[in-house]
Amino acid sequence: MRIGVIKAYFKKELLDIYRSKLILMVYIMPSMLLILFGYGIKTEVTHTRTLIIDNDQSKASYDLVSTFEHSKYFNSETKNLSENRALNLIKQDKKDLIIIIPEAFEKHLLKGLKTSVGVYIDGSFPSRAKTIENYVNGVIYDAIMKRSGTEVDRALITINARNLFNQSLRDEDMIVPGVIGLVLLIAPAILSALLIVKEKENGTIFNFYSSPVKKSEFLAAKLLSVLLLHGINIFILFLWAIYLFELPFRGSFLLYIFSSFIYIIISLSVGLLVSIITSSQIVAYVLTLIITIIPGFLYSGMLMPISSMEGESVIEAHIYPVMYYTHILYDVFLVGDGLSASKNLLYLFILMGYAIILLTIGSLLLKKRIV
């Protein structure tokens, strides 16, 4: 390859990106996506609109009601309503949760008899309903155990639960690394796809067909320009994560930078393949979004751990490179094992393999003639 030719093409690409205003998409779109998803995706359910019907009016029931009132997870109020009227409040979307404390609630507790508390949850969103159910069970069991358990019973078994890596269970610590993996998959792929397709639409691709410029030189100039621009995004997204979302950073900064550059090369190769098989910018744009966004959300481990998947979904998750990169991101931000963990080392080599294979395929499919 001739360095002078690559340098000339490289300058031309940067100038074209600047003139076409694509430079705005390079830096505004990734940061905007990170901020929107980082603040917008929440798995924790707080301030659940709760109605409590206390049919017992005893000391035990008052203690239970008080526990709900002092929890950040529930916005509770106590009323004396019939069960049907209470359920209508859920149907009218005025309440999310109805709790009915039965008569003789305290009496049954004191006698050690089985008792039941009615709990009605708006199940329109199953994951949210399951989370609310777990919160309710925890509050009720805790209140009952504090009242009915003896000092000897509590002394025999002590549960000291601790959460590792994300001690406060912040949603941002879970979401932001996954969003970085999603953003660095989508944005570089779109830009690299549009650069070549744009030349097809404008007819300037014939300059390449008729010139002595080699395919390797043409691709190097195209991809290096995008790699340089999005390489700066690696640092920008890192700063957003650390200073805006206050994520910890416990791993190797060198591993983060190196794996991110390899991952961007994979993204560029995806855009290259899309640009080769398409002939218009709108088709390339839509196809790139479909290829990147869907697997990015489903198989990054951001919303659902890969270990929780079964069957074909596990195979599909291991096909897409986003899973390997986000695993490294979670390590460098939250865990800190680095290359001492064999899994991180394996995933890094897999990403390098993806980059080499996809670049090779793209280079072979690109023809220096009209097909």
C-alpha positions in Angstrom: 0.0 0.0 0.0 1.2 3.5 -0.8 1.1 5.8 2.2 0.8 9.0 0.1 -2.4 7.7 -1.6 -3.9 6.7 1.7 -3.0 10.0 3.2 -4.7 11.9 0.4 -7.9 9.8 0.5 -7.9 10.1 4.3 -7.8 13.9 4.2 -10.6 13.9 1.5 -12.8 11.7 3.7 -12.4 13.9 6.8 -13.2 16.9 4.7 -16.3 15.2 3.2 -17.6 14.2 6.6 -17.2 17.7 7.9 -18.9 19.3 4.9 -21.8 16.9 4.9 -22.5 17.6 8.6 -22.0 13.9 9.4 -19.5 15.1 12.0 -22.5 16.0 14.1 -23.8 12.5 14.1 -20.4 11.2 15.0 -20.3 13.0 18.4 -23.9 14.1 19.2 -25.7 10.8 18.5 -23.5 8.5 20.8 -23.6 10.9 23.7 -27.3 11.5 23.2 -28.1 7.8 23.2 -25.9 7.2 26.3 -27.7 10.0 28.2 -31.2 9.0 27.1 -30.8 5.3 27.8 -28.7 5.8 30.9 -31.3 7.9 32.6 -34.3 6.4 30.8 -34.0 2.6 31.4 -34.9 1.8 35.0 -35.5 -1.7 36.4 -36.0 -0.6 40.0 -39.7 0.1 40.8 -40.3 2.9 43.3 -43.3 4.9 44.5 -45.8 2.3 43.6 -49.3 3.7 44.0 -50.6 1.5 46.9 -54.0 1.2 48.6 -54.2 -0.6 51.9 -57.5 -1.9 53.3 -57.1 -2.7 57.0 -60.0 -4.9 58.1 -58.3 -5.9 61.4 -57.5 -2.5 62.9 -55.1 -4.1 65.4 -51.6 -3.3 66.6 -50.1 -5.9 64.2 -52.0 -4.5 61.2 -50.9 -0.9 62.1 -47.3 -2.0 62.2 -47.6 -3.6 58.8 -49.3 -0.5 57.3 -46.5 1.7 58.9 -43.9 -0.4 57.2 -45.4 0.2 53.8 -45.7 3.9 54.5 -42.0 4.3 55.4 -40.7 2.5 52.3 -39.5 4.4 49.3 -41.0 1.6 47.1 -44.6 2.4 48.0 -46.7 5.5 48.0 -49.4 4.1 50.2 -52.7 5.3 51.6 -55.1 3.5 53.9 -58.9 3.5 53.2 -61.9 1.6 54.2 -63.3 0.4 50.9 -64.9 -2.7 49.6 -62.8 -5.1 47.6 -64.7 -4.4 44.3 -64.3 -0.7 44.7 -60.6 -1.1 45.4 -60.1 -3.3 42.3 -61.9 -0.7 40.2 -59.1 1.7 41.1 -56.6 -0.6 39.4 -58.8 -0.8 36.4 -59.0 3.0 36.2 -55.2 3.2 36.5 -55.4 5.1 39.7 -53.6 2.4 41.8 -50.9 -0.2 41.0 -51.2 -2.3 44.1 -54.1 -3.2 46.5 -53.3 -4.8 49.9 -56.1 -6.2 52.0 -55.4 -7.1 55.6 -58.0 -9.7 56.8 -59.9 -9.6 60.1 -58.4 -11.5 63.0 -54.9 -10.9 61.4 -53.3 -10.3 64.8 -55.2 -13.0 66.5 -54.0 -15.6 64.1 -50.4 -14.4 64.4 -50.5 -14.7 68.1 -51.9 -18.2 68.0 -49.4 -19.3 65.3 -52.2 -20.0 62.9 -52.0 -19.6 59.1 -53.2 -16.3 57.8 -53.3 -14.7 54.4 -53.0 -11.1 53.2 -54.7 -10.2 49.9 -52.4 -8.6 47.3 -53.7 -7.4 44.0 -51.1 -6.1 41.5 -51.5 -4.5 38.1 -49.9 -7.1 35.8 -50.0 -5.2 32.6 -46.2 -5.2 32.6 -45.1 -8.6 33.9 -41.5 -7.7 34.9 -42.7 -4.7 36.8 -45.5 -6.7 38.5 -43.0 -9.4 39.5 -40.7 -6.8 41.1 -43.6 -5.3 43.0 -44.6 -8.7 44.2 -41.1 -9.4 45.5 -41.1 -6.1 47.3 -44.5 -6.8 48.9 -43.4 -10.2 50.0 -40.3 -8.9 51.6 -42.1 -6.2 53.5 -44.8 -8.5 54.8 -42.4 -11.3 55.8 -40.1 -8.9 57.5 -42.9 -7.3 59.5 -44.3 -10.6 60.6 -40.9 -12.0 61.5 -40.1 -9.0 63.6 -43.4 -9.4 65.5 -43.7 -13.1 65.9 -40.1 -14.3 66.0 -38.5 -14.7 69.4 -35.1 -13.4 70.3 -33.8 -16.9 70.4 -35.0 -17.7 66.9 -33.4 -14.6 65.5 -30.1 -15.3 67.3 -29.9 -18.8 65.8 -29.8 -17.7 62.1 -28.3 -14.5 60.9 -28.5 -13.7 57.2 -25.8 -11.2 56.2 -26.5 -10.6 52.5 -24.1 -8.5 50.4 -24.2 -7.5 46.8 -20.9 -7.7 45.0 -19.6 -5.2 42.3 -22.8 -3.1 42.4 -23.4 -2.8 46.1 -26.1 -0.2 45.9 -27.9 -1.9 43.0 -27.8 1.2 40.9 -29.5 0.9 37.5 -26.9 3.2 36.0 -24.1 0.7 36.9 -26.0 -2.0 34.9 -27.3 0.1 32.0 -24.4 2.4 31.1 -21.8 -0.2 30.2 -24.3 -2.0 28.0 -25.3 1.3 26.3 -21.7 2.0 25.5 -21.4 -1.3 23.8 -24.6 -0.6 21.9 -23.6 2.9 20.8 -20.1 1.8 19.6 -21.8 -0.9 17.5 -24.4 1.3 15.9 -22.7 4.7 15.2 -19.5 3.6 13.5 -21.4 1.0 11.4 -23.8 3.7 10.1 -21.1 6.1 9.2 -18.9 3.6 7.4 -21.9 2.3 5.5 -23.0 5.7 4.4 -19.6 6.8 3.2 -19.3 4.2 0.4 -23.0 4.2 -0.5 -22.9 8.0 -0.8 -20.3 7.7 -3.5 -22.4 5.1 -5.3 -25.4 7.5 -5.3 -23.3 10.5 -6.4 -21.4 8.6 -9.0 -18.0 9.5 -7.5 -17.3 5.8 -7.0 -16.4 5.7 -10.7 -13.3 7.8 -9.8 -12.2 4.8 -7.7 -13.1 2.3 -10.4 -11.0 4.2 -13.1 -8.1 5.2 -10.9 -5.0 3.1 -10.1 -5.9 3.2 -6.4 -5.9 -0.3 -4.9 -8.8 -1.7 -2.9 -6.6 -1.9 0.2 -5.7 1.8 -0.1 -9.3 2.8 -0.7 -10.6 0.8 2.3 -7.8 1.9 4.6 -8.5 5.6 4.0 -12.3 5.1 4.4 -12.1 3.1 7.6 -9.2 4.9 9.2 -11.1 8.2 9.0 -14.1 6.7 10.8 -11.9 4.9 13.2 -10.1 8.1 14.2 -13.4 10.0 14.7 -15.1 7.3 16.8 -11.8 6.6 18.6 -12.4 10.0 20.3 -15.8 8.8 21.3 -14.2 6.1 23.3 -12.8 8.7 25.7 -16.0 10.9 25.5 -18.2 8.0 26.6 -15.8 7.1 29.3 -16.0 10.6 30.7 -19.8 10.5 30.6 -19.8 7.2 32.4 -17.4 8.3 35.2 -18.4 11.9 35.8 -22.0 12.1 34.8 -23.3 8.7 35.8 -20.7 8.2 38.6 -19.7 4.7 37.6 -16.8 3.1 39.4 -13.8 2.1 37.2 -12.0 -0.8 38.8 -10.3 -2.4 35.8 -7.6 -1.7 33.3 -7.9 1.5 31.3 -5.6 0.0 28.6 -7.9 -3.0 28.3 -10.8 -0.7 27.9 -9.1 1.3 25.1 -7.7 -1.6 23.2 -10.9 -3.7 23.3 -12.9 -0.6 22.3 -10.8 0.0 19.2 -11.1 -3.6 18.2 -14.8 -3.4 18.7 -15.1 -0.3 16.5 -13.2 -2.1 13.7 -15.8 -4.8 13.9 -18.5 -2.2 13.7 -16.8 -0.5 10.7 -16.6 -3.9 9.0 -20.3 -4.4 9.5 -21.0 -1.1 7.8 -18.6 -2.0 5.0 -20.5 -5.2 4.3 -23.8 -3.3 4.3 -22.4 -0.7 1.9 -21.2 -3.3 -0.5 -24.6 -5.0 -0.9 -26.7 -1.8 -1.0 -26.9 1.0 -3.5 -28.8 3.8 -1.7 -28.2 5.6 1.6 -31.6 5.1 3.0 -31.5 1.3 2.5 -28.0 1.2 4.0 -29.1 3.2 7.0 -32.2 1.1 7.7 -30.3 -2.2 7.2 -27.5 -1.2 9.5 -30.0 -0.2 12.2 -31.7 -3.6 12.0 -28.4 -5.5 12.1 -27.0 -3.6 15.0 -29.8 -2.4 17.3 -31.7 -5.6 17.6 -28.8 -7.9 18.6 -27.3 -5.0 20.6 -30.4 -4.8 22.9 -31.2 -8.5 23.0 -27.7 -10.1 23.4 -25.5 -7.5 25.1 -26.6 -8.7 28.6 -27.7 -5.2 29.4 -31.4 -6.1 30.0 -31.2 -9.8 30.4 -28.1 -11.8 31.5 -26.9 -14.3 28.9 -26.8 -16.9 31.7 -30.6 -16.6 32.0 -31.1 -17.5 28.3 -31.9 -20.9 27.0 -31.7 -22.9 23.7 -31.3 -21.0 20.5 -31.0 -17.6 22.2 -27.8 -18.6 23.9 -26.3 -19.7 20.5 -27.5 -16.4 18.9 -25.9 -14.4 21.7 -22.6 -16.0 21.1 -22.8 -15.3 17.4 -22.9 -11.5 17.8 -19.7 -9.7 19.1 -21.7 -7.3 21.3 -21.9 -9.9 24.0 -18.1 -10.3 24.3 -17.4 -6.6 24.3 -20.0 -5.7 27.0 -18.7 -8.5 29.2 -15.3 -6.8 29.1 -17.0 -3.4 29.8 -18.7 -4.8 32.9 -15.4 -6.1 34.0 -13.4 -2.9 33.6 -16.1 -0.8 35.2 -17.5 -3.0 38.0 -15.3 -6.1 38.6 -11.7 -5.3 37.8 -10.3 -8.7 37.0 -8.7 -7.6 33.7 -6.6 -10.0 31.7 -6.0 -12.1 34.8 -9.4 -13.6 34.1 -9.2 -16.2 31.4 -12.7 -15.4 30.1 -11.7 -11.7 29.4 -8.6 -12.9 27.6 -10.7 -15.4 25.5 -13.3 -12.8 24.7 -10.6 -10.3 23.6 -9.1 -12.9 21.2 -12.6 -13.6 19.9 -13.2 -9.9 19.1 -9.9 -9.8 17.3 -10.9 -12.8 15.3 -14.2 -11.1 14.4 -12.4 -8.0 13.2 -10.0 -9.9 11.0 -12.7 -12.1 9.5 -15.1 -9.3 8.8 -12.5 -7.1 7.3 -11.3 -9.9 5.1 -14.8 -10.7 3.8 -15.5 -7.0 3.1 -12.2 -6.6 1.2 -13.0 -9.7 -0.9 -16.5 -8.6 -1.7 -15.6 -5.1 -2.7 -15.0 -5.1 -6.5 -13.1 -2.5 -8.4 -15.6 -2.6 -11.2 -19.3 -2.2 -11.9 -21.1 -5.4 -10.8 
